């Protein structure tokens, strides 16, 4: 995801909290996109758990999450108007046209749009388009950090399983 800023969380230790939030968000966004590095299309789609969670599905879901929290919540547009799945579970469903390249590009664009949508806002500005009611941008940033961290952990485990399966297959 070349368009993500390269500022690391360690570089913003003494910066304003907003700069810190955005550095952490961008690190997690990049880590999630990078989970697809060196993985084949088949591996990216391979289901290793009973749920719909796959590496490619995680990145597709993260695109949905970006649009829910930084489009729907800010613009108050419906998910139908935005063109995203109605539910989080549906956002993991892969279409035949979903590839590593197309899903990564959609995610990159969603992240770029999220940064643009939040740029004019303050951390205490209220976002009115969420079912919970008005939420400050600060809360949304924290929620997104939690969400991305959780999915990065899922991706790490799935990658480990996929790569271990490749080693085991190669040794057989």
Buried (B, 14 or more C-beta within 10 A) or exposed (E): BEEBEEBEBEEBEEEEEBEBBBBBBBBBBBBBBBBBEEBEEEBBBBEBEEEBBBBBBBBBBBBBBBBBBBBBBBBEBEBEEBEBBEEEEEBBEBEEEBBBEEBBEBBBBBBBBBBEBBEEBEBEBBBEBBEEEEBBBBBBBEBBBEBBBEBBEBBEEBBEBBEEEEEEEEEE
